[in-house]
Amino acid sequence: MTPLALATLNQHLLTALAAAPGETRRLFHGRGRCWPGLEQLTVDWLQG
């Protein structure tokens, strides 16, 4: 994982969390080759 990939993930999560979801939600899924260097990551939001 490169610093550029981490910056991409950070920006994506900041956008997704601008308004915290009120329910369980997938915030990021790296599979599908849309996000080079982040294919192995999945980020879920679990309100708790």
C-alpha positions in Angstrom: 0.0 0.0 0.0 1.4 3.4 -1.0 1.0 6.8 0.5 -1.1 7.8 -2.5 -3.4 4.9 -2.0 -3.8 5.8 1.7 -4.6 9.4 0.8 -7.2 8.2 -1.6 -8.8 6.0 1.1 -8.7 8.9 3.6 -10.4 11.2 1.2 -13.1 8.7 0.3 -13.8 8.0 4.0 -14.0 11.7 4.9 -16.5 12.2 2.1 -18.5 9.1 3.2 -18.5 10.2 6.8 -19.4 13.9 6.3 -22.8 12.9 7.7 -22.4 9.8 9.9 -24.7 7.1 8.7 -27.5 6.1 11.0 -27.4 2.5 10.0 -24.9 -0.2 9.1 -23.3 0.7 5.8 -20.3 -0.2 3.7 -18.2 2.9 3.3 -15.5 1.4 1.1 -14.9 -1.8 -0.9 -11.6 -2.0 -2.7 -12.3 -4.9 -4.9 -13.2 -4.5 -8.6 -9.9 -2.8 -9.5 -11.5 0.7 -9.1 -9.0 1.7 -6.4 -5.4 0.6 -7.3 -3.5 -0.4 -4.1 -6.6 -0.7 -2.0 -8.0 -4.0 -3.4 -7.6 -5.8 -0.1 -9.6 -3.3 2.0 -13.2 -3.1 3.1 -14.5 -0.5 5.5 -17.9 -0.9 7.2 -19.7 1.5 9.5 -21.4 -0.1 12.4 -23.4 2.3 14.6 -23.1 1.1 18.2 
